[in-house]
């Protein structure tokens, strides 16, 4: 199959720092090529992929650090998305399906299409997804919990994220610290991870991005801890350094305050054998085997009493389970099945439309004959 993969313009593929969605796109491209398929990436021009790249912009346009720059940024993104739409139109004759990772495919609903829902579903988005046009598109959710938030969409599968486990070292004897890796904002709640670690006199290392959405949160909730001797803030790390950080931690902390659609850092930590203590909200219960690969809690007050359980877990089992169930090759096979399903369903729809058009034409001819038999043919001057 020839698959047009459409990415947002914010982060190059693969990412050099923060970028969970972009990691998944990169591994999907790698998996498709290994399976003999032909992906084409429509995305930032500074992406480094082994397939054909059709750039939508010279380099990725990351979110600004403050709100004053938002209007100019949003205008630039609108122009990039227009360019993306034009590129898709140009390559339609030579692709079998369009796979979006954030781009709105409403203009291409008559072609085989698939959209992966990567983010959480919020109330203000419901009108968008419930429109008749969106309902005519095909979707994949990255967890059962995420799909449950929008049950009316045309899902062709649940596809869990996967990376290459070989890029994560398995560590049997971790260092004496816990970690948090992710966005610094009120959805991810890293301040709760800091408070938990300090309540147990444990060192914590934190890494991740701060953008315009999290700047106030960082100033209010995180800065006050940065001079504490047990708190080490590392900023945005390259993927290999982020992997080492999680691999050598005794436990990964995941104190999300929203309906987490997946939780990629849970998976990355598990590849290395590191358990995760997580809030049991959203998708983490689908990724974590409670009591064996991590602990699910209602809040981090409960987590204070159960963190030691994570330290006693079999790290070899954690790594083996994650590597077997959640890897890019399994993910790719599931996406290929989703592509085949969409193409099959679109073929059925086209056949149904064709039959309907033929029946309509036949009915018109029959009605015309009935009219002519009863009143004669229409006058040529009519």
C-alpha positions, -999 to 999 in steps of 0.1 A, spaced: 0 0 0 10 36 -6 1 56 25 1 94 28 9 102 64 0 138 73 17 153 104 12 186 121 39 213 116 50 217 152 78 191 157 102 174 132 99 136 127 115 120 146 116 147 174 150 159 187 134 167 221 98 166 232 73 150 208 53 119 216 31 119 185 61 125 163 79 94 178 49 73 169 47 86 133 84 78 129 81 43 142 50 37 120 69 48 89 97 24 99 72 -4 105 54 2 72 86 1 52 97 -31 69 64 -47 59 69 -37 22 46 -7 21 53 28 8 47 56 32 49 92 21 53 118 49 36 152 45 52 173 73 79 196 84 109 199 60 135 193 87 121 158 94 146 129 89 127 99 76 137 70 54 107 75 31 96 102 6 91 136 23 68 163 10 75 194 31 47 216 43 72 241 58 110 245 57 113 236 94 90 227 122 71 256 138 69 249 175 44 265 199 55 299 212 67 304 247 42 332 255 7 342 244 17 375 228 32 355 199 1 333 194 -17 354 167 13 354 144 20 317 151 -16 307 144 -16 326 111 15 308 100 0 274 109 -31 282 89 -9 289 58 10 256 64 -23 237 66 -35 252 33 -2 240 18 -8 205 33 -43 204 17 -28 213 -17 -1 186 -14 -27 159 -5 -48 169 -35 -17 166 -58 -7 131 -46 -42 116 -44 -38 97 -77 -8 78 -64 -18 68 -28 -42 42 -15 -51 59 18 -45 92 37 -36 88 74 -38 119 95 -22 125 129 -40 158 136 -48 173 102 -86 176 94 -94 153 65 -130 165 60 -121 177 25 -110 142 16 -139 122 31 -147 106 -4 -112 90 -4 -99 62 19 -90 81 50 -80 74 86 -74 98 115 -56 88 147 -70 105 178 -39 113 198 -51 139 222 -78 140 249 -114 148 240 -126 181 256 -161 195 258 -154 223 234 -144 198 207 -177 179 208 -195 201 183 -166 196 159 -166 158 161 -204 155 162 -208 173 129 -221 152 100 -189 157 80 -167 144 108 -190 114 112 -182 104 76 -145 100 84 -128 69 98 -109 70 131 -85 50 152 -83 56 190 -51 49 210 -70 34 239 -104 20 247 -109 48 273 -103 74 246 -128 59 222 -154 58 250 -153 96 251 -166 98 215 -186 66 209 -204 80 179 -174 81 156 -166 55 129 -138 36 146 -120 9 126 -98 -1 155 -80 6 188 -43 8 181 -20 11 211 12 32 207 45 14 203 82 23 199 114 3 194 122 -14 228 158 -19 217 164 18 222 158 15 259 183 -2 282 170 -28 307 182 -18 342 179 -43 370 197 -22 396 183 14 394 197 45 411 180 59 442 156 84 426 121 87 411 113 106 380 87 125 360 89 131 323 63 151 304 47 185 300 48 210 328 11 220 331 -20 214 351 -29 183 331 3 165 339 6 178 375 44 173 381 41 193 413 23 163 428 52 141 418 76 165 436 54 166 467 52 128 469 90 124 465 97 151 492 71 135 516 93 104 515 126 122 515 134 108 480 153 125 452 133 133 421 145 141 386 121 159 362 123 166 325 99 180 299 87 211 281 72 243 293 52 262 267 27 291 268 0 269 283 22 258 312 42 290 319 20 303 347 17 268 362 55 264 362 60 297 378 34 291 405 38 254 413 73 243 402 98 271 407 95 271 445 110 236 446 139 241 422 164 251 450 155 220 470 185 196 472 162 166 464 147 182 432 166 182 399 149 199 369 166 189 336 144 207 311 138 192 276 161 162 270 171 145 238 152 111 235 182 90 244 188 110 276 151 109 285 153 71 280 183 68 304 166 90 330 135 67 331 156 35 329 177 43 359 148 55 381 134 33 408 99 44 397 82 66 372 56 90 385 25 97 365 1 121 384 -22 132 356 -52 152 363 -71 146 331 -84 118 310 -50 105 297 -55 90 262 -24 68 264 6 77 285 37 72 264 62 77 292 46 48 311 55 26 282 90 40 278 98 34 314 84 -1 313 107 -10 283 136 -5 307 119 -24 335 109 7 355 75 5 372 50 35 372 29 48 400 -1 64 382 -35 80 388 -61 54 376 -77 78 352 -80 75 314 -58 49 297 -31 39 324 -52 10 336 -50 -4 300 -12 -1 300 -3 -10 336 -8 -44 351 -17 -32 386 6 -48 412 30 -62 387 42 -35 363 31 -5 384 5 7 409 -27 25 401 -40 49 428 -69 73 432 -45 101 442 -9 106 453 -19 107 489 -27 70 484 4 68 464 25 79 494 16 46 511 20 24 480 52 37 463 74 11 481 54 -17 464 68 -4 431 103 -8 444 98 -45 450 85 -54 415 103 -77 390 119 -53 366 126 -81 341 89 -90 340 80 -54 335 104 -50 305 94 -83 289 56 -76 291 60 -41 276 83 -52 248 59 -80 238 26 -61 240 35 -26 230 61 -22 202 61 -5 169 58 -38 149 26 -48 167 13 -12 162 21 -13 125 3 -45 119 -28 -31 136 -26 0 115 -23 -21 83 -55 -39 93 -72 -6 99 -61 6 64 -74 -25 48 -107 -22 66 -112 14 55 -103 6 19 -128 -23 20 -155 -1 35 -150 27 10 -152 1 -18 -185 -11 -5 -198 24 -2 -187 32 -38 -205 0 -50 -236 10 -31 -236 45 -46 -231 30 -81 -260 6 -76 -282 35 -63 -273 57 -93 -280 28 -117 -313 21 -100 -322 58 -101 -314 60 -138 -334 29 -145 -364 42 -125 -363 75 -145 -363 56 -178 -392 34 -167 -412 64 -156 -405 81 -189 -418 50 -207 -450 50 -186 -455 87 -194 -450 82 -231 -474 52 -232 -501 72 -215 -498 107 -231 -474 102 -259 -438 115 -263 -431 150 -252 -434 176 -279 -401 186 -294 -409 222 -287 -415 215 -249 
